[in-house]
Amino acid sequence: MTRRLNRICLLALLAAVLAATAAAQQAKPIANWANLSQLVAGSEIRVTLAAGKTMRGFVQRVTAESLAINATTSQEMLSRQDIRRVELKKPGHRGRNTLIGLAIGTGAGLAIGAGVDAKSSPGVMFPDLGKVVFSSAGVLLGTVIGVALPTGGWRDVYRAP
């Protein structure tokens, strides 16, 4: 009982440390125009202007008072006071998520199939049928879920004070 309690406390402590680390990384001030100077030329961004209009494009260059982007239809030079928010497009991980889903689905299906096969009576015509059926279903289901998971998204880089 004491070992189990120690493990639970250790896991709770680990979760708290991870949550604190994530919170510290999120605490980066986004009202700082200097954040934009860290963007690499060619990065995909979404800019919300003070007038409410949103533009998508790629970073061309950043100065102390302006942001130049290659928008979908033209090149734009946006003044710092006209910009309300800038977001950076995060890279997608669809391939990675697909492989993770495939591995988890295969493992879960194989485990369920092994459990079903262990409970089958002796002399069954197909003794490993549970493993074959459930691991195949796990592969299919895990892969579909991995493909369907959302990837990428937008991350705030700058927000006007």
C-alpha positions as CSV (number, residue, x, y, z in Angstrom):
1,M,0.0,0.0,0.0
2,T,2.9,2.4,0.9
3,R,4.6,1.7,-2.5
4,R,1.4,2.5,-4.3
5,L,0.9,5.7,-2.4
6,N,4.5,6.7,-3.1
7,R,4.0,6.1,-6.8
8,I,0.8,8.2,-6.9
9,C,2.6,11.0,-5.1
10,L,5.6,10.8,-7.5
11,L,3.2,11.0,-10.5
12,A,1.3,13.9,-9.0
13,L,4.6,15.7,-8.4
14,L,5.8,15.0,-11.9
15,A,2.5,16.3,-13.3
16,A,2.8,19.5,-11.2
17,V,6.3,20.1,-12.5
18,L,5.3,19.6,-16.1
19,A,2.3,21.9,-15.7
20,A,4.5,24.6,-14.1
21,T,7.0,24.3,-16.9
22,A,4.3,24.6,-19.6
23,A,2.9,27.7,-17.7
24,A,6.3,29.3,-17.6
25,Q,6.8,28.8,-21.3
26,Q,3.3,30.4,-22.0
27,A,4.1,33.4,-19.8
28,K,6.3,35.0,-22.4
29,P,5.0,38.5,-22.9
30,I,3.4,38.8,-26.3
31,A,2.9,42.6,-26.1
32,N,6.6,43.0,-27.1
33,W,7.2,44.1,-30.7
34,A,10.7,42.6,-30.5
35,N,9.1,39.1,-30.7
36,L,8.5,39.8,-34.4
37,S,12.2,40.3,-35.1
38,Q,12.7,36.6,-34.2
39,L,10.5,35.5,-37.1
40,V,12.3,34.0,-40.0
41,A,11.7,35.5,-43.4
42,G,9.2,33.3,-45.2
43,S,7.3,32.2,-42.1
44,E,3.6,32.0,-42.6
45,I,1.7,34.5,-40.4
46,R,-1.8,35.9,-39.9
47,V,-2.1,39.6,-39.0
48,T,-5.2,41.2,-37.5
49,L,-5.3,44.9,-38.1
50,A,-6.8,47.5,-35.8
51,A,-9.6,48.0,-38.3
52,G,-10.6,44.3,-37.8
53,K,-9.3,43.0,-41.1
54,T,-7.3,39.8,-41.1
55,M,-4.5,39.1,-43.6
56,R,-2.5,36.0,-44.2
57,G,1.0,36.0,-45.8
58,F,4.6,35.3,-45.4
59,V,7.1,37.5,-43.5
60,Q,9.3,39.6,-45.7
61,R,11.0,41.8,-43.1
62,V,10.4,43.5,-39.8
63,T,11.6,46.9,-38.7
64,A,11.1,48.9,-35.5
65,E,8.0,50.5,-36.9
66,S,6.6,48.2,-39.6
67,L,6.1,44.7,-40.9
68,A,6.4,43.8,-44.5
69,I,4.6,40.7,-45.7
70,N,3.9,38.9,-49.0
71,A,0.1,38.6,-48.8
72,T,-1.8,36.3,-51.1
73,T,-2.5,39.0,-53.6
74,S,0.2,41.6,-53.0
75,Q,3.1,42.8,-50.9
76,E,2.0,44.8,-47.9
77,M,3.9,47.2,-45.6
78,L,1.9,47.4,-42.4
79,S,2.6,50.1,-39.8
80,R,3.1,49.0,-36.2
81,Q,0.2,51.1,-34.9
82,D,-2.2,49.5,-37.4
83,I,-1.4,46.0,-36.2
84,R,-3.4,44.5,-33.4
85,R,-2.2,40.9,-33.5
86,V,0.3,38.7,-35.3
87,E,0.1,34.9,-35.2
88,L,2.6,32.3,-36.5
89,K,1.6,29.1,-38.3
90,K,2.8,26.1,-36.4
91,P,4.0,23.1,-38.4
92,G,1.7,20.1,-38.7
93,H,2.4,16.7,-37.4
94,R,-0.1,14.6,-39.3
95,G,2.5,11.8,-40.3
96,R,3.7,11.5,-36.7
97,N,0.2,11.4,-35.3
98,T,-0.7,8.7,-37.9
99,L,2.2,6.5,-36.8
100,I,1.4,7.0,-33.1
101,G,-2.2,6.1,-33.8
102,L,-1.1,3.0,-35.8
103,A,1.2,1.8,-33.0
104,I,-1.4,2.4,-30.2
105,G,-4.2,0.8,-32.2
106,T,-2.1,-2.2,-33.0
107,G,-0.9,-2.7,-29.4
108,A,-4.4,-2.3,-28.0
109,G,-6.0,-4.6,-30.6
110,L,-3.3,-7.2,-30.0
111,A,-3.8,-7.1,-26.2
112,I,-7.6,-7.4,-26.5
113,G,-7.2,-10.2,-29.0
114,A,-4.8,-12.1,-26.7
115,G,-7.4,-11.7,-23.9
116,V,-10.2,-13.1,-26.1
117,D,-8.0,-16.0,-27.3
118,A,-7.0,-16.9,-23.7
119,K,-10.6,-17.3,-22.8
120,S,-11.5,-19.5,-25.8
121,S,-12.0,-23.1,-25.2
122,P,-9.4,-25.8,-26.2
123,G,-9.9,-27.4,-29.6
124,V,-11.1,-24.2,-31.3
125,M,-10.6,-24.3,-35.1
126,F,-8.8,-20.9,-35.2
127,P,-7.0,-20.4,-31.9
128,D,-5.5,-17.0,-32.8
129,L,-8.5,-15.5,-34.5
130,G,-9.0,-12.9,-31.7
131,K,-5.5,-11.5,-32.2
132,V,-5.9,-11.4,-35.9
133,V,-9.3,-9.7,-35.9
134,F,-8.7,-7.3,-33.0
135,S,-5.2,-6.2,-34.0
136,S,-6.4,-5.6,-37.6
137,A,-9.3,-3.5,-36.3
138,G,-6.9,-1.7,-33.9
139,V,-4.6,-0.9,-36.8
140,L,-7.5,0.6,-38.8
141,L,-9.1,2.5,-35.9
142,G,-5.8,3.8,-34.6
143,T,-4.6,5.0,-38.0
144,V,-7.9,6.8,-38.7
145,I,-7.8,8.5,-35.3
146,G,-4.2,9.5,-35.8
147,V,-5.0,11.1,-39.2
148,A,-8.0,12.9,-37.8
149,L,-6.2,14.5,-34.9
150,P,-5.7,18.3,-35.5
151,T,-2.2,19.4,-36.3
152,G,-0.5,22.8,-36.7
153,G,-2.6,25.7,-35.7
154,W,-1.6,29.3,-34.9
155,R,0.5,30.7,-32.0
156,D,0.4,34.3,-30.9
157,V,3.7,36.1,-31.4
158,Y,2.5,39.7,-30.8
159,R,-0.6,41.3,-29.5
160,A,-0.8,45.1,-29.2
161,P,-1.1,46.4,-25.6
